[in-house]
Amino acid sequence: MTEKSTVRTREMAFELRGQRERKRMTLRELARRADWSPSKVSAWENGRRISPVDAAIYLAHCGTGAAERARLLELAAPPGDLYWVRPHFDRLADPMKSLVVQESLASSLVYYSPAAVPGMLQTEDYVHTCFELTGRYTTDRLEVLARARVDRQQLLQRHAPPHCTFFVHERALRSVVGGPALMHEQLQNLVLATNLPHCVIRVVPEADPTFRMLSTTFTVMEFLEHPPVVYEETYTAGLFVDDRIAVEAFYLLVTRLEQVALSEGRSREWLVRFADEYERLAGLDR
């Protein structure tokens, strides 16, 4: 590809391909119907930008409904999209879908979570309790979001998963969510995750002052055929960052995390110790 893809163009590629496959139409058949070359359609389905006009024609041949077509054409609009905001309160779109698309395409992922266990490693009870504590969702919406977060974890179980490194701050392990019994289950889940060959968990100790003031939860995603991307999580929205200079700044943070975090072995020892402590506390509660 002669031009770089972005988070937005890769998500559009994912959506286009999905619409075509739901129509049970091959790439060559769609190209023939629209009088395009197969190479042009292939480029769009692999992340090259598609114009709104071509996107409308493509979706028309797929028989995409009006509401879905309007949503997808927003992805084809020509914005300055090196910083792309995906609001959590947008009722017309699944706020997690953009993240799921990028994670599924990534070859490696580096997470940093200062205040909670990373979403990819959360147990179902931990997920529900975290969403409930925010107080911002209806029961129905909470169930949808909780299920979406749990479903994301299938990425770790697929045939060729990305290599994942999770930097978890000590305060996230000490923050009791839902009680000692729930935390015991959650810490056991982290211990089990350390056995996955493609999963690395490293604890950032509270004693090191470097990251005490950094409250940003972020993910650095690398791809085999695309430039790296950063995803930042805020209370109201997720932010995708394609800007090269900004992404490089996050690589500096990752380098510092690698310097201050405990080794894999020591981190596993800490997780086991925390799990044992929560088990004892849960026993005192009974």
Buried (B, 14 or more C-beta within 10 A) or exposed (E): EEEEBBBBBBBBBBBBBEBBEEBEBEBEBBBBBBEBEBEBBBBBBBBBBBEEEBBBBBBEBBEBEEEEBEBBBBBBEEEEBBBBEBEBEEEEEBBBBBBBBBBBBBBBBBBBBBEBBBBBBBBBBBBBBBBBEEEEBEEEEBEEBBEBBBEBBEBBEEEEBBBBBBBBBBBBBEEEBBBBBBBBBBBBBBBEBBEEEBBBBBBBBEEBEBBEEBEBBBBBBBBEEBEBBBBBBEEEBBBBBBBEEEBEEBEEBBEBBEEBBBEBEEBBBBBBEBBEBBBEBBEEEE
